[in-house]
Amino acid sequence: QVQLVETGGGLVQAGGSLRLSCAASGRTFSSYYMGWFRQAPGKEREFVARISWSDDSTYYTDSVKGRFTISRDNAKNTVYLKMNSLKPEDTAVYYCAAKRIYIIKYEHWGQGTQVTVSS
């Protein structure tokens, strides 16, 4: 059974940085996309970034390009989201997710970690 566990959230001032981690277990993820999503209060969940476990290709939503970096560590089966130059509008619960490359919707989700950016 796939398990995704996020850590690293917290409270940070605007302009600061945080690194989120997502520890993945339960299967081999070589043919998976790993993604980060976020949901702010009163808003729908939105895509943030994703990485291909097989070829390391990445994709970001426009609002985080140049500020956030998604990466992975194969040895630790962990995906990271380094967030720099944080803004109050980045405040949200951040979720890690996983899906097989050929599947449209993300299949597995973590429990989420809160990120709060104060102005």
C-alpha positions as CSV (number, residue, x, y, z in Angstrom):
1,Q,0.0,0.0,0.0
2,V,1.4,3.4,-1.0
3,Q,2.1,5.8,1.8
4,L,3.1,9.4,1.5
5,V,4.1,11.4,4.5
6,E,4.8,15.1,4.4
7,T,6.9,17.0,6.8
8,G,8.5,20.4,7.0
9,G,5.6,22.8,7.1
10,G,5.5,25.7,9.6
11,L,5.3,29.4,10.1
12,V,7.7,31.7,8.2
13,Q,7.9,35.4,7.5
14,A,7.4,36.7,4.0
15,G,10.6,36.4,2.0
16,G,11.7,33.4,4.0
17,S,12.2,29.8,2.9
18,L,11.0,26.3,3.8
19,R,11.7,22.8,2.6
20,L,8.9,20.3,2.5
21,S,9.7,16.6,2.4
22,C,7.5,13.7,1.2
23,A,8.6,10.2,2.2
24,A,7.1,7.6,-0.1
25,S,6.8,3.9,0.6
26,G,4.8,0.9,-0.4
27,R,6.1,0.3,-3.9
28,T,8.6,1.1,-6.5
29,F,8.0,4.6,-7.9
30,S,10.2,4.5,-11.1
31,S,7.2,4.9,-13.4
32,Y,5.5,7.6,-11.3
33,Y,5.0,11.3,-11.2
34,M,5.3,12.8,-7.8
35,G,3.5,16.1,-7.3
36,W,2.9,18.8,-4.8
37,F,-0.5,20.5,-4.5
38,R,-1.8,23.1,-2.1
39,Q,-5.1,24.3,-0.7
40,A,-5.7,27.6,0.8
41,P,-8.7,28.3,3.1
42,G,-11.8,28.8,1.0
43,K,-10.1,27.8,-2.2
44,E,-9.8,24.7,-4.3
45,R,-6.8,22.6,-4.3
46,E,-4.3,23.6,-6.9
47,F,-1.3,22.0,-8.6
48,V,2.1,23.4,-7.6
49,A,4.8,21.2,-9.1
50,R,5.7,17.7,-10.2
51,I,8.7,15.6,-10.9
52,S,9.1,12.4,-12.9
53,W,10.8,9.7,-10.9
54,S,12.2,8.1,-14.0
55,D,13.8,11.0,-15.9
56,D,13.8,13.8,-13.3
57,S,11.8,16.2,-15.6
58,T,9.9,18.9,-13.7
59,Y,6.9,21.1,-14.2
60,Y,5.7,24.1,-12.2
61,T,2.7,26.3,-12.0
62,D,3.4,29.8,-13.1
63,S,3.0,31.4,-9.7
64,V,5.9,29.5,-8.2
65,K,8.3,29.4,-11.1
66,G,11.7,30.7,-10.1
67,R,10.9,30.5,-6.4
68,F,10.1,26.8,-5.7
69,T,12.2,23.8,-6.7
70,I,11.0,20.2,-6.7
71,S,13.6,17.4,-6.4
72,R,13.9,13.8,-5.4
73,D,16.3,11.5,-3.6
74,N,16.1,8.0,-4.9
75,A,18.0,6.4,-2.0
76,K,15.6,7.9,0.5
77,N,12.5,7.5,-1.6
78,T,11.8,11.1,-0.8
79,V,10.6,14.1,-2.8
80,Y,11.3,17.7,-1.7
81,L,9.8,21.1,-2.4
82,K,12.2,23.9,-1.6
83,M,10.3,27.1,-1.3
84,N,12.1,30.4,-1.4
85,S,10.9,34.0,-1.4
86,L,7.7,33.0,0.2
87,K,4.7,35.2,0.0
88,P,1.5,35.4,2.2
89,E,-0.4,34.0,-0.8
90,D,1.6,30.8,-0.5
91,T,-0.2,30.1,2.8
92,A,-1.9,26.8,2.4
93,V,-2.0,23.1,3.3
94,Y,0.5,21.4,1.0
95,Y,-0.1,17.9,-0.1
96,C,2.2,15.3,-1.7
97,A,0.7,13.1,-4.3
98,A,1.7,10.3,-6.6
99,K,0.4,8.8,-9.9
100,R,1.5,6.4,-12.5
101,I,2.7,8.4,-15.6
102,Y,0.0,7.1,-17.9
103,I,-2.9,7.8,-15.4
104,I,-4.6,11.2,-15.6
105,K,-5.5,11.8,-11.9
106,Y,-3.2,11.5,-9.0
107,E,-3.9,8.2,-7.2
108,H,-2.3,8.6,-3.8
109,W,-2.2,11.5,-1.4
110,G,-0.5,12.4,1.8
111,Q,-2.1,13.9,4.8
112,G,-0.9,17.4,4.2
113,T,1.4,19.9,6.0
114,Q,0.5,23.5,6.9
115,V,2.6,26.3,5.5
116,T,1.8,29.8,6.9
117,V,3.6,32.9,5.6
118,S,3.2,36.0,7.7
119,S,3.4,39.5,6.2
